[in-house]
Amino acid sequence: MTGFHLAQFNLARLKAPIDAPETADFVANLDRINAIAESHAGFVWRLKGEGFDSTSQPIKSDPLLIPNLSVWETPQALGAFVYRSDHMAVLKRRREWFEHMDVYMTLWWIPAGHRPTFDDGFARLDILARLGPTSEAFTFRDAFPAPIIERA
């Protein structure tokens, strides 16, 4: 236990409005995938809204943008959910529903018990886009270890 958890923020831009027929399969899977995340080993927390959670908190400047923010005990726990659960089947279909984005997901370490905000996620995504992977904002491919707490 390091005293830190892993924050995860991702952003997607829908090809069609959330209530359009083109996005119906995505919407139909949201509650199920969110439930899988919440029951997955290593899950800590996710930012929830009303209705379809992250889709109920649209970005005012672009209602097609869907943010998602969660906290996990370790990168391994998050990776197991993302790549080795039923989430993967939905992830494989992302190009049906979402536009391509060069930088769409970032990870960073937070003190255990801290709850990040969407503003935190956007700031970290910006750091990743501007600087590439750093200890402040990184990806699965270029992960950084949790900070070490110096003991007096």
C-alpha positions in Angstrom: 0.0 0.0 0.0 1.6 3.3 -1.1 -1.0 5.7 0.2 -1.8 6.6 -3.4 -4.5 5.5 -5.9 -4.6 5.8 -9.6 -7.0 8.4 -11.2 -8.2 7.7 -14.7 -9.8 10.3 -17.0 -11.0 9.7 -20.5 -12.8 11.8 -23.0 -14.8 10.7 -26.0 -16.6 12.7 -28.7 -19.7 11.0 -30.0 -20.3 10.9 -33.8 -24.1 11.4 -33.1 -26.1 12.8 -30.2 -26.6 10.5 -27.2 -30.2 9.9 -28.0 -29.6 9.1 -31.7 -30.2 5.6 -33.1 -26.5 5.4 -34.0 -25.5 5.5 -30.3 -28.3 3.3 -29.0 -26.0 0.2 -28.5 -23.5 2.3 -26.6 -26.2 3.7 -24.3 -27.7 0.3 -23.8 -24.4 -1.0 -22.4 -23.5 1.9 -20.1 -25.3 0.7 -16.9 -24.0 -2.8 -17.4 -20.4 -1.7 -17.9 -20.5 0.7 -15.1 -21.8 -2.0 -12.8 -18.9 -4.3 -13.9 -16.4 -1.5 -13.1 -17.9 -0.9 -9.7 -17.8 -4.5 -8.7 -14.3 -5.1 -10.1 -11.4 -5.8 -7.8 -9.4 -2.7 -7.2 -12.2 -0.2 -8.1 -12.3 2.7 -5.6 -14.7 5.3 -7.0 -16.1 7.0 -10.1 -17.7 10.4 -10.7 -21.4 9.8 -11.2 -24.1 12.0 -12.6 -27.8 11.4 -13.1 -29.2 9.1 -15.7 -26.4 7.6 -17.7 -23.7 8.9 -15.3 -20.9 10.5 -17.3 -23.3 11.3 -20.2 -25.5 13.3 -17.9 -22.7 15.9 -17.4 -22.1 17.0 -20.9 -19.4 19.6 -21.7 -21.4 22.8 -22.3 -19.2 23.9 -25.2 -19.7 20.5 -26.9 -22.6 18.3 -25.8 -21.1 15.4 -27.8 -18.1 15.2 -25.5 -18.4 12.5 -22.8 -16.0 12.6 -19.9 -15.3 9.6 -17.6 -13.4 9.8 -14.3 -12.6 7.0 -12.0 -10.2 6.0 -9.2 -8.5 2.6 -8.9 -6.1 1.0 -6.4 -3.5 0.1 -9.1 -2.8 0.3 -12.8 -3.1 -3.5 -12.9 -6.7 -3.3 -11.4 -7.7 -0.7 -14.0 -6.1 -2.6 -16.8 -7.8 -5.9 -15.8 -11.2 -4.1 -16.0 -10.4 -2.2 -19.3 -8.8 -5.1 -21.2 -9.9 -8.3 -19.5 -13.6 -7.9 -18.7 -16.8 -7.4 -20.7 -15.7 -3.8 -21.1 -13.3 -5.0 -23.9 -16.2 -6.0 -26.2 -17.6 -2.5 -25.9 -14.2 -0.9 -26.3 -13.6 -2.8 -29.5 -16.7 -1.0 -30.9 -15.6 2.5 -30.0 -15.0 3.6 -33.6 -18.7 3.0 -34.3 -19.8 5.6 -31.8 -16.8 8.0 -31.3 -14.6 10.2 -33.3 -10.9 9.6 -33.4 -9.0 11.7 -30.8 -5.2 11.7 -30.6 -5.1 12.2 -26.8 -8.2 10.9 -25.0 -7.1 9.2 -21.8 -4.7 10.0 -19.0 -3.7 8.5 -15.7 -2.1 10.1 -12.6 -1.5 9.3 -8.9 -3.6 10.9 -6.2 -3.5 10.5 -2.4 -5.8 7.7 -1.2 -9.2 9.2 -0.3 -8.9 12.2 -2.7 -11.7 12.6 -5.2 -10.6 14.3 -8.5 -12.8 16.5 -10.6 -13.5 16.8 -14.3 -11.4 20.0 -14.2 -8.5 17.9 -12.8 -9.0 15.4 -15.6 -9.0 18.0 -18.3 -5.8 19.6 -16.8 -4.0 16.3 -16.8 -5.1 15.5 -20.3 -3.7 18.9 -21.4 -0.4 18.1 -19.7 -0.2 14.8 -21.5 -1.0 16.4 -24.9 1.5 19.2 -24.4 4.4 17.3 -22.7 3.8 13.6 -23.4 3.9 11.1 -20.6 5.3 12.5 -17.3 4.7 11.6 -13.6 1.9 14.2 -13.7 0.0 12.6 -16.6 0.7 9.3 -18.2 -0.7 6.3 -20.1 -0.7 2.6 -19.6 2.1 2.3 -22.1 4.3 4.9 -20.4 3.2 4.4 -16.7 5.0 6.0 -13.8 5.2 4.4 -10.3 3.2 5.8 -7.4 5.1 8.5 -5.4 7.1 7.3 -2.4 6.1 8.8 0.9 9.2 9.8 2.9 8.9 8.7 6.5 10.6 10.9 9.1 
